[in-house]
Amino acid sequence: MKYANSIKYVNSFERASDSLLISQKRIRALCEHLGRVNLGMRYINLPKSTAGHACAVMLESVIKSAGYKVGRITSVADFDPHESVFVDRAVPDIDDVSKSVAEIRSFIKANPDEVYYKEEIVFALSLLLCKLSDCTFVILEGLFDKDHSLDAICAPYDLIVMPTVYDIDGAIEVIKPQCEAIRRGTREVISGNQKSDVYNCISNACAMSGVRLYIPAKSQFVVTEHSFKKLSFEYGGKDGYMLRSPSYILRDCAITVIEASLAIRRSGFKLPGSAIAEGLLAVTDTLCFDVISVMPLVIADAASTYEETEMLLKTCSEAGVDVSEISICINADKIEDVKTLEAWFEDSKFDRMIVVCNEELDAESISTPAQSVCIFNSAKAAAKEILSSMQIQKTPLICLGSLRFSTEIKNELLKLMSF
């Protein structure tokens, strides 16, 4: 089966209209047929959030730097090897993808009475690709929602990493799947939370399950050098750590990843301090404070809550950026999202606001402190406007929204800037 046809076949399956329709029994049967691909590797569970994604790619880089094969499964919506699954931070081999899909196709053909959904097929396929690559570790990045957890068939987890979840409405619901994962079984939990109801929920789950809980010591984090291009720091009395970003969120993520790396070392794997430092420095795609251009300054950030946006602006201010001169490009899937975003910026003043919205929207209907407002219906159209304003105004610009939007706007800008 040719590669393009393989991708087409996987995406021909329908997505589940209700997450309760997804069956762990069906996924287990498929994984069993594919060679028990849900067993035999070390599984690390992280939430799918801005901080969760950053920790996932950081930890993936650290494990790779230590010499181990590592897979990362990120999506079960549509199968795209550039978004769904990675092996050693790269897209899986084309031949492996075609061969894996052929195995799945033969199983589906032999079981015509079973109705499989795309989420089930993509998850089993991603596990098989990690298995074929002899991955020692597999990072499962937020493969759940409130009603089901695809990655539950991989329990017990070797490690659960839970970066800081800010005290936002519904925060307990956000971390509930991880708490349930703790109860299903894991060796250790690394949590970025130290206070709040969120931490209490995590702590109680660990106590009830007899699981060790480690909290990063933020007091041991010391910045030694700071710029838009690099942040050098000490942690736990050791220096030589560096990030390619000064982001406050990434600082929290970095020390969480260091603690997670030490937990992996405690389980018997060789993971020297040099591999941790090399892995952190090598990361460039966290989607938190990705600097696309310095002159003028253009930043793509997956800030998707008020707290994350506040931390982003704090980082800019600390780096000497006049916030009142910033242009902001925001993503809003619907008009209600715009109303929420308006409230975030009511106490700030900006030069321009560029809104990407799927629905019809009038600029005059947006209440914003920005001097001007532009509205576009796609990231591609917004990127062209951003590039034009970069060349004329030379003012700092920040693009923020979901993880998907941050990736999309960044890629569109890089394509335009390469010509």
For each residue, the residues with C-beta under 8 A, 3 or more apart:
1: 5 6 9 98 101 102 105
2: 5 6 98
3: 6 7 94 97 98
4: 7 8
5: 1 2 8 9
6: 1 2 3 9 10 97 98 101 102
7: 3 4 10 11 79 80 81 97
8: 4 5 11 12
9: 1 5 6 12 101 105
10: 6 7 13 79 101 104 118 121 122 125
11: 7 8 78 79 118
12: 8 9
13: 10 116 117 118 121
14: 17 117 118
15: 77 117 118 119
16: 19 21 22 117 118 119
17: 14 21
18: 21 147
19: 16 22 145 146 147 148
20: 147 148
21: 16 17 18 117
22: 16 19 27 117 119 120 148 150
23: 26 27 120
24: 27 28 148 150 152 153
25: 28 29
26: 23 29 30 114 116 120
27: 22 23 24 30 31 38 120 123 124 150 153
28: 24 25 31 32 38 153
29: 25 26 32 33 111 114
30: 26 27 33 34 104 107 116 120 121 124
31: 27 28 34 36 37 38 124 127 153
32: 28 29 36
33: 29 30 103 107
34: 30 31 37 100 103 104 107 124 127 128 131
35: 128 131
36: 31 32 39 40
37: 31 34 40 124 127 128 130 131
38: 27 28 31 127 153 154
39: 36 154
40: 36 37 131
41: 71 130 131 135 136 137 138
42: 136 137 138 158 159
43: 137 138 140 151 154 155 157 158
44: 59 137 138 139 140 157 158 159 160 161 260
45: 140 151 157 159 160 161 178 181 186
46: 52 55 56 59 139 140 141 142 160 161 162 163
47: 52 141 142 162 163 165 174 175 177 178
48: 52 53 74 141 142 143 403
49: 52 53 142 163 165 174 304
50: 53 54 249 287 288 302 303 304 305 308 403
51: 54 55 163 164 165 192 249 252 253 288
52: 46 47 48 49 55 56 141 142 161 163
53: 48 49 50 56 57 74 141 286 287 302 403
54: 50 51 57 58 163 249 250 253 286 287 288
55: 46 51 52 58 59 161 163 253 256 257 260
56: 46 52 53 59 60 72 74 139 141
57: 53 54 60 61 72 89 283 285 286
58: 54 55 61 62 253 254 257 279 280 283 286
59: 44 46 55 56 62 63 139 161 257 260 261 279
60: 56 57 63 64 70 72 86 89 139
61: 57 58 64 65 89 279 280 282 283
62: 58 59 65 66 257 261 271 275 276 278 279 280
63: 59 60 66 68 70 136 137 261 264 271 279
64: 60 61 67 68 69 70 88 89 279
65: 61 62 275 276 278 279 282
66: 62 63 269 270 271 272 275 279
67: 64 270 275
68: 63 64 136 137 269
69: 64 87 88 133 134 135 136 137
70: 60 63 64 87 88 89 135 136 137 138 139
71: 41 85 86 87 126 129 130 133 135 137 138 139
72: 56 57 60 85 86 89 138 139 141
73: 84 85 123 126 127 130 138 139 140 141 143 151
74: 48 53 56 83 84 85 86 141 142
75: 78 80 83 84 122
76: 84 118 119 122 123 126 143 150
77: 15 118 119 122
78: 11 75 83 84 118 122
79: 7 10 11 84 118 121 122 125
80: 7 75 83 84
81: 7 84 85 91 92 97
82: 91
83: 74 75 78 80
84: 73 74 75 76 78 79 80 81 122 126
85: 71 72 73 74 81 92 125 126 129 130
86: 60 71 72 74 89 90 91 92
87: 69 70 71 90 91 92 129 130 133 135
88: 64 69 70 133
89: 57 60 61 64 70 72 86
90: 86 87
91: 81 82 86 87
92: 81 85 86 87 96 97 129 132 133
93: 96 97 133
94: 3 97 98
95: 98 99
96: 92 93 99 100 129 132 133
97: 3 6 7 81 92 93 94 100 101 129
98: 1 2 3 6 94 95 101 102
99: 95 96 102 103 132
100: 34 96 97 103 104 125 128 129 132
101: 1 6 9 10 97 98 104 105 125
102: 1 6 98 99 105 106
103: 33 34 99 100 106 107 128
104: 10 30 34 100 101 107 108 121 124 125 128
105: 1 9 101 102 108 109
106: 102 103 109 110
107: 30 33 34 103 104 110 111
108: 104 105 111 112 114 116
109: 105 106 112
110: 106 107
111: 29 107 108 114
112: 108 109
113:
114: 26 29 108 111
115:
116: 13 26 30 108 120 121
117: 13 14 15 16 21 22 120 121
118: 10 11 13 14 15 16 76 77 78 79 121 122
119: 15 16 22 76 77 122 123 150
120: 22 23 26 27 30 116 117 123 124 150
121: 10 13 30 79 104 116 117 118 124 125
122: 10 75 76 77 78 79 84 118 119 125 126
123: 27 73 76 119 120 126 127 143 150 151
124: 27 30 31 34 37 104 120 121 127 128
125: 10 79 85 100 101 104 121 122 128 129
126: 71 73 76 84 85 122 123 129 130
127: 31 34 37 38 73 123 124 130 131 138 154
128: 34 35 37 100 103 104 124 125 131 132
129: 71 85 87 92 96 97 100 125 126 132 133
130: 37 41 71 73 85 87 126 127 133 135 138
131: 34 35 37 40 41 127 128 134 135
132: 92 96 99 100 128 129
133: 69 71 87 88 92 93 96 129 130
134: 69 131
135: 41 69 70 71 87 130 131 138
136: 41 42 63 68 69 70
137: 41 42 43 44 63 68 69 70 71 158 264
138: 41 42 43 44 70 71 72 73 127 130 135 154
139: 44 46 56 59 60 70 71 72 73
140: 43 44 45 46 73 143 151 154 157
141: 46 47 48 52 53 56 72 73 74
142: 46 47 48 49 52 74
143: 48 73 76 123 140 149 150 151
144: 148 149 150 151 152 177
145: 19 148 177
146: 19 173 176 177
147: 18 19 20
148: 19 20 22 24 144 145 152
149: 143 144 152 177 180 181
150: 22 24 27 76 119 120 123 143 144 153
151: 43 45 73 123 140 143 144 154 155 181
152: 24 144 148 149 155 181 184
153: 24 27 28 31 38 150
154: 38 39 43 127 138 140 151 157
155: 43 151 152 181 184 185 186
156: 184 185 186 187
157: 43 44 45 140 154 160 181 184 185 186 187
158: 42 43 44 137 186 187 264 267
159: 42 44 45 186 187 188 189 190 260 263 264 267
160: 44 45 46 157 178 181 182 186 188 189 190
161: 44 45 46 52 55 59 189 190 256 257 260
162: 46 47 165 175 178 189 190 191 192 193 202
163: 46 47 49 51 52 54 55 192 252 253 256
164: 51 192 193 252 256
165: 47 49 51 162 168 171 174 175 192 193 198
166: 171 305 307 308
167: 171 196 197 198 307
168: 165 171 174 305 306 307
169:
170: 173 174
171: 165 166 167 168 174 175 196 197 198
172: 175 176 197 198 201
173: 146 170 176
174: 47 49 165 168 170 171
175: 47 162 165 171 172 178 179 198 201 202
176: 146 172 173 179 180 201
177: 47 144 145 146 149 180 181
178: 45 47 160 162 175 181 182 202
179: 175 176 182 183 201 202 205
180: 149 176 177 183 184 205
181: 45 149 151 152 155 157 160 177 178 184 186
182: 160 178 179 186 189 202 205 206 209 211
183: 179 180 205 208 209
184: 152 155 156 157 180 181
185: 155 156 157 209
186: 45 155 156 157 158 159 160 181 182 189 209 211
187: 156 157 158 159 211 212 263 267
188: 159 160 211 212 213 214 263 266 267
189: 159 160 161 162 182 186 202 206 211 212 213 214
190: 159 160 161 162 214 215 216 256 259 260 263
191: 162 199 202 213 214 215
192: 51 162 163 164 165 215 216 252 253 256
193: 162 164 165 196 198 199 202 215
194: 199 215 218
195: 199
196: 167 171 193 199 200
197: 167 171 172 200 201
198: 165 167 171 172 175 193 201 202
199: 191 193 194 195 196 202 203
200: 196 197 203 204
201: 172 175 176 179 197 198 204 205
202: 162 175 178 179 182 189 191 193 198 199 205 206 213
203: 199 200 206 207 213
204: 200 201 207 208
205: 179 180 182 183 201 202 208 209 211
206: 182 189 202 203 209 210 211 212 213
207: 203 204 210
208: 183 204 205
209: 182 183 185 186 205 206
210: 206 207
211: 182 186 187 188 189 205 206
212: 187 188 189 206
213: 188 189 191 202 203 206
214: 188 189 190 191 259 263
215: 190 191 192 193 194 259
216: 190 192 221 252 255 256 258 259
217: 220 221 236 255
218: 194 221 252 255
219:
220: 217 234 235 236 237 255
221: 216 217 218 233 234 235 251 255
222: 233 234 235
223: 226 231 232 233
224: 232 233 234 239
225: 230 231 232
226: 223 231 232 246 318 319
227: 230 231 246 319
228: 246 291 294 297 319
229: 244 291 294
230: 225 227 242 243 244
231: 223 225 226 227 242 243 244 245 246 250 251
232: 223 224 225 226 239 241 242
233: 221 222 223 224 239 241 242 243 251 254
234: 220 221 222 224 237 238 239 241
235: 220 221 222 238 241 254 255 258
236: 217 220 258
237: 220 234
238: 234 235 241 273
239: 224 232 233 234
240: 273 277
241: 232 233 234 235 238 254 258 276 277 280
242: 230 231 232 233 277 280 281
243: 230 231 233 246 247 250 251 254 280 281 283
244: 229 230 231 281 283 284 291
245: 231 250 286 288 289 290 291
246: 226 227 228 231 243 250 289 315 318 319
247: 243 250 251 286 288 289 301 311 312 315
248: 251 252 311 312 314 315
249: 50 51 54 252 253 288 289 303 308 311 312
250: 54 231 243 245 246 247 253 254 286 288 289
251: 221 231 233 243 247 248 254 255
252: 51 163 164 192 216 218 248 249 255 256
253: 51 54 55 58 163 192 249 250 256 257 286 288
254: 58 233 235 241 243 250 251 257 258 280
255: 216 217 218 220 221 235 251 252 258 259
256: 55 161 163 164 190 192 216 252 253 259 260
257: 55 58 59 62 161 253 254 260 261 276 280
258: 216 235 236 241 254 255 261 262 276 280
259: 190 214 215 216 255 256 262 263
260: 44 55 59 159 161 190 256 257 263 264
261: 59 62 63 257 258 264 265 271 275 276 279
262: 258 259 265 266 271
263: 159 187 188 190 214 259 260 266 267
264: 63 137 158 159 260 261 267 269 271
265: 261 262 269 270 271
266: 188 262 263
267: 158 159 187 188 263 264
268:
269: 66 68 264 265
270: 66 67 265
271: 62 63 66 261 262 264 265 275 276
272: 66 275 276
273: 238 240 276 277
274: 277 278
275: 62 65 66 67 261 271 272 278 279
276: 62 65 241 257 258 261 271 272 273 279 280
277: 240 241 242 273 274 280 281
278: 62 65 274 275 281 282
279: 58 59 61 62 63 64 65 66 261 275 276 282 283
280: 58 61 62 241 242 243 254 257 258 276 277 283
281: 242 243 244 277 278
282: 61 65 278 279
283: 57 58 61 243 244 279 280 286
284: 244 290
285: 57 290
286: 53 54 57 58 245 247 250 253 283 289 290
287: 50 53 54 290 300 301 302 403 406 407 410
288: 50 51 54 245 247 249 250 253 301 302 303
289: 245 246 247 249 250 286 299 301 312 315
290: 245 284 285 286 287 299 300 301 406 410
291: 228 229 244 245 294 297 298 299
292: 298 299 300 410 413 414 417
293: 296 297 298 390 417
294: 228 229 291 297
295: 394
296: 293 390 393 394 395 396 397
297: 228 291 293 294 321 396 397
298: 291 292 293 386 390 396 397 398 399 413
299: 289 290 291 292 312 316 396 397 398 399
300: 287 290 292 399 400 406 409 410 413
301: 247 287 288 289 290 308 312 398 399 400 406
302: 50 53 287 288 308 400 401 402 403 405 406
303: 50 249 288 308 309 311 312 400 401
304: 49 50 308 400 401 402 403
305: 50 166 168 308 309
306: 168 309 310 343 344
307: 166 167 168 310 311
308: 50 166 249 301 302 303 304 305 311 312
309: 303 305 306 312 313 344 400
310: 306 307 313 314
311: 247 248 249 303 307 308 314 315
312: 247 248 249 289 299 301 303 308 309 315 316 398 400
313: 309 310 316 317 323 348
314: 248 310 311 317 318
315: 246 247 248 289 311 312 318 319
316: 299 312 313 319 321 323 326 396 398
317: 313 314 320 321 323
318: 226 246 314 315
319: 226 227 228 246 315 316
320: 317
321: 297 316 317 325 326 396
322: 325 326 396
323: 313 316 317 326 348 349 350
324: 348 349 350 351
325: 321 322 351 395 396
326: 316 321 322 323 350 351 395 396 397 398
327: 350 351 352 353 354 386 389 393 395 396 397 398
328: 345 350 352 353 354 370 397 398 399 400
329: 353 354 355 356 382 386 397 398 399 400 409
330: 338 341 353 354 355 356 399 400 401
331: 337 356 379 400 401 402 405 409
332: 335 337 338 341 355 356 357 358 401
333: 337 357 358
334: 337 338 357 358 359
335: 332 338 339 357 359 361
336: 339 340
337: 331 332 333 334 340 341 357
338: 330 332 334 335 341 342 355 357 361 366
339: 335 336 342 343
340: 336 337 343 344
341: 330 332 337 338 344 345
342: 338 339 345 346 366 367 368
343: 306 339 340 346
344: 306 309 340 341
345: 328 341 342 348 350 353 368 369 370
346: 342 343 369
347:
348: 313 323 324 345 369
349: 323 324 369 370
350: 323 324 326 327 328 345 353 368 369 370 371
351: 324 325 326 327 370 371 372 393 395
352: 327 328 370 371 372 373 374 389
353: 327 328 329 330 345 350 366 368 370 372 373 374
354: 327 328 329 330 373 374 375 376 382 385 386
355: 329 330 332 338 361 366 373 374 375 376
356: 329 330 331 332 375 376 377 378 379 381 382 401 405 409
357: 332 333 334 335 337 338 361 375 376 377
358: 332 333 334 377
359: 334 335
360:
361: 335 338 355 357 365 366 375
362: 365 366 375
363: 366 373 374 375
364:
365: 361 362
366: 338 342 353 355 361 362 363 373
367: 342
368: 342 345 350 353 373
369: 345 346 348 349 350
370: 328 345 349 350 351 352 353 373
371: 350 351 352
372: 351 352 353
373: 352 353 354 355 363 366 368 370
374: 352 353 354 355 363 382 385
375: 354 355 356 357 361 362 363
376: 354 355 356 357 381 382 385
377: 356 357 358 381
378: 356 381 382
379: 331 356 382 383 405 408 409 412
380: 383 384 412
381: 356 376 377 378 384 385
382: 329 354 356 374 376 378 379 385 386 409 412
383: 379 380 386 387 409 412 413 416
384: 380 381 387 388 416
385: 354 374 376 381 382 388 389
386: 298 327 329 354 382 383 389 390 397 399 409 413
387: 383 384 390 391 413 416 417
388: 384 385 391 392
389: 327 352 385 386 392 393 395 397
390: 293 296 298 386 387 393 394 397
391: 387 388 394
392: 388 389
393: 296 327 351 389 390
394: 295 296 390 391
395: 296 325 326 327 351 389
396: 296 297 298 299 316 321 322 325 326 327
397: 296 297 298 299 326 327 328 329 386 389 390
398: 298 299 301 312 316 326 327 328 329
399: 298 299 300 301 328 329 330 386 405 406 409 410 413
400: 300 301 302 303 304 309 312 328 329 330 331 406
401: 302 303 304 330 331 332 356 405 406 409
402: 302 304 331 405 406
403: 48 50 53 287 302 304 406 407
404: 407 408
405: 302 331 356 379 399 401 402 408 409
406: 287 290 300 301 302 399 400 401 402 403 409 410
407: 287 403 404 410 411
408: 379 404 405 411 412
409: 300 329 331 356 379 382 383 386 399 401 405 406 412 413
410: 287 290 292 300 399 406 407 413 414
411: 407 408 414 415
412: 379 380 382 383 408 409 415 416
413: 292 298 300 383 386 387 399 409 410 416 417
414: 292 410 411 417 418
415: 411 412 418 419
416: 383 384 387 412 413 419
417: 292 293 387 413 414
418: 414 415
419: 415 416
